[in-house]
Amino acid sequence: MKVIDHLKGAKGTLFSVEILPPLKGKSIQSIWEVLDPIMEFKPSFIDVTYHREEYVYKKRENGLLEKFSIRKRPGTVGICAAIINKYKVDTVPHIICGGFSKEETENALIDLHFLGIDNVLAIRGDAIKSEPGFSPDPDGHHYAIDLVKQIVCMNKGQYLDEELAEVAPSHFCIGVAGYPEKHFEAPNMKSDFKYLKAKIDAGADYIVTQMFFDNKKYFDFVKQCKEAGINVPIIPGLKPITTKKQASVLPKVFHIDIPDALLDEIEKCGTDKEVRQVGIDWCINQSKELKKNGAPCLHYYTMGTAATTIAIAKGVF
Ligand SMILES: Cc1cc2nc3c(=O)[nH]c(=O)nc-3n(C[C@H](O)[C@H](O)[C@H](O)COP(=O)(O)OP(=O)(O)OC[C@H]3O[C@@H](n4cnc5c(N)ncnc54)[C@H](O)[C@@H]3O)c2cc1C
């Protein structure tokens, strides 16, 4: 079932999670360890992130460094199919521009279509870790909107090879990313809204937000989206802070602010166990307020562990 149909048919705020594939070489058991206990809360859908290649340098016997390209967390599509098979729950594989030519994207979409996966989150992806900025594959997409357009074309039965006869259209529901605190590359919020609206106008069905810790940012974002003519569901993405270190790491990595009141509470903590409880309580309060104000779904970034998401879900649903 499509995410958009889950949202349309919902009687209240839905619950969903995002998981990430295990590190290469680890078994799928680590996914079941996260999802088995989460299933009690009946997630409407499960997102699985996509991780592009990184470059690592290995020292050779002659002392020289050799550059390797590796993907540390492969398996997005396989995990989605395995989840559907095991739990009969809808999955949303993330599909990115980076590292894909248009044809490779088309082939990846065909795999998803054949597997009966009707949902994708279409995103650009970040730069390769060792590179200063995002650069697309020579025959790939620069921006998420280009990916959205390709998927919309496939939904209409238009493949890259226009001469294909008797083609079967795909029927993907398309999610895109939105940033209540602005995408870090956007010169200002107005510009970011312009391109977000373009993704919706191109055919995206809903938005999932970057994490935020101040609900006012989400409410303002939703209001400004409406004013800009963006009328699709906007799903808030939530992550609890669980260690003191995250208070400085998350703003750096995700370009988000930690509110004073939360930072004060974290600074009072002597141990990470205490920080975790502060983070869970904060996220429960955020979730309750979002739910009360009609958020269509609460989407939790599990970051590979179930316990905190479960503690929050118990307090909210
Ligand atoms: C919910 C969510 C899930 C994510 N999952 C993953 C994942 O699984 N794997 C992963 O690698 N990354 C993931 N990311 C991170 C994401 O890839 C990065 O934030 C990336 O930097 C931007 O992706 P985007 O799809 O928002 O890009 P875009 O929508 O392409 O926007 C990127 C920037 O370009 C600007 N822009 C857009 N279109 C144009 C245009 N035509 N001309 C000029 N400027 C333009 C935008 O304002 C923005 O500043 C996720 C992010 C979110 C919020």
The ligand as a MOL file (V3000), in Angstrom:
LIG
                    3D

  0  0  0     0  0            999 V3000
M  V30 BEGIN CTAB
M  V30 COUNTS 53 58 0 0 0
M  V30 BEGIN ATOM
M  V30 1 C 13.8690 12.4960 5.5830 0
M  V30 2 C 15.2710 12.4350 5.0330 0
M  V30 3 C 15.8100 11.2080 4.6430 0
M  V30 4 C 17.1160 11.1440 4.1200 0
M  V30 5 N 17.6400 9.9200 3.7540 0
M  V30 6 C 18.8700 9.8480 3.2070 0
M  V30 7 C 19.4050 8.5980 2.7390 0
M  V30 8 O 18.7840 7.5420 2.8860 0
M  V30 9 N 20.6300 8.6030 2.1540 0
M  V30 10 C 21.3430 9.7650 1.9800 0
M  V30 11 O 22.4520 9.7050 1.4350 0
M  V30 12 N 20.8800 10.9600 2.4160 0
M  V30 13 C 19.6630 11.0290 3.0270 0
M  V30 14 N 19.1740 12.2380 3.4360 0
M  V30 15 C 20.0250 13.4240 3.3420 0
M  V30 16 C 19.8490 14.1580 1.9970 0
M  V30 17 O 20.3490 13.3660 0.9600 0
M  V30 18 C 20.6270 15.4600 2.1060 0
M  V30 19 O 20.0190 16.3280 3.0230 0
M  V30 20 C 20.9280 16.1750 0.7830 0
M  V30 21 O 21.9420 17.1480 1.0590 0
M  V30 22 C 19.7600 16.9140 0.1610 0
M  V30 23 O 18.8210 16.0570 -0.3290 0
M  V30 24 P 17.4230 16.6310 -0.9360 0
M  V30 25 O 16.7230 15.4910 -1.5310 0
M  V30 26 O 16.7380 17.4470 0.0750 0
M  V30 27 O 18.0350 17.5610 -2.0930 0
M  V30 28 P 17.3820 18.6010 -3.0980 0
M  V30 29 O 15.9230 18.6790 -2.9680 0
M  V30 30 O 17.9600 18.2910 -4.4240 0
M  V30 31 O 17.9900 19.9860 -2.5590 0
M  V30 32 C 19.3880 20.1160 -2.3100 0
M  V30 33 C 19.7400 21.5930 -2.2480 0
M  V30 34 O 19.6700 22.1660 -3.5550 0
M  V30 35 C 18.6970 23.1850 -3.6150 0
M  V30 36 N 18.0200 22.9900 -4.8910 0
M  V30 37 C 17.0930 22.0730 -5.2030 0
M  V30 38 N 16.7720 22.1240 -6.5020 0
M  V30 39 C 17.5320 23.1040 -7.0420 0
M  V30 40 C 17.6760 23.6470 -8.3530 0
M  V30 41 N 16.9530 23.1740 -9.3760 0
M  V30 42 N 18.5750 24.6340 -8.5430 0
M  V30 43 C 19.3100 25.1400 -7.5190 0
M  V30 44 N 19.2150 24.6640 -6.2540 0
M  V30 45 C 18.3370 23.6620 -6.0230 0
M  V30 46 C 17.8150 23.0110 -2.3840 0
M  V30 47 O 17.2760 24.2640 -1.9440 0
M  V30 48 C 18.8100 22.4410 -1.3900 0
M  V30 49 O 19.5760 23.4560 -0.8000 0
M  V30 50 C 17.8880 12.3360 3.9870 0
M  V30 51 C 17.3310 13.5630 4.4080 0
M  V30 52 C 16.0430 13.6150 4.9200 0
M  V30 53 C 15.4830 14.9480 5.3740 0
M  V30 END ATOM
M  V30 BEGIN BOND
M  V30 1 1 1 2
M  V30 2 1 2 3
M  V30 3 2 2 52
M  V30 4 2 3 4
M  V30 5 1 4 5
M  V30 6 1 4 50
M  V30 7 2 5 6
M  V30 8 1 6 7
M  V30 9 1 6 13
M  V30 10 2 7 8
M  V30 11 1 7 9
M  V30 12 1 9 10
M  V30 13 2 10 11
M  V30 14 1 10 12
M  V30 15 2 12 13
M  V30 16 1 13 14
M  V30 17 1 14 15
M  V30 18 1 14 50
M  V30 19 1 15 16
M  V30 20 1 16 17
M  V30 21 1 16 18
M  V30 22 1 18 19
M  V30 23 1 18 20
M  V30 24 1 20 21
M  V30 25 1 20 22
M  V30 26 1 22 23
M  V30 27 1 23 24
M  V30 28 2 24 25
M  V30 29 1 24 26
M  V30 30 1 24 27
M  V30 31 1 27 28
M  V30 32 2 28 29
M  V30 33 1 28 30
M  V30 34 1 28 31
M  V30 35 1 31 32
M  V30 36 1 32 33
M  V30 37 1 33 34
M  V30 38 1 33 48
M  V30 39 1 34 35
M  V30 40 1 35 36
M  V30 41 1 35 46
M  V30 42 1 36 37
M  V30 43 1 36 45
M  V30 44 2 37 38
M  V30 45 1 38 39
M  V30 46 1 39 40
M  V30 47 2 39 45
M  V30 48 1 40 41
M  V30 49 2 40 42
M  V30 50 1 42 43
M  V30 51 2 43 44
M  V30 52 1 44 45
M  V30 53 1 46 47
M  V30 54 1 46 48
M  V30 55 1 48 49
M  V30 56 2 50 51
M  V30 57 1 51 52
M  V30 58 1 52 53
M  V30 END BOND
M  V30 END CTAB
M  END
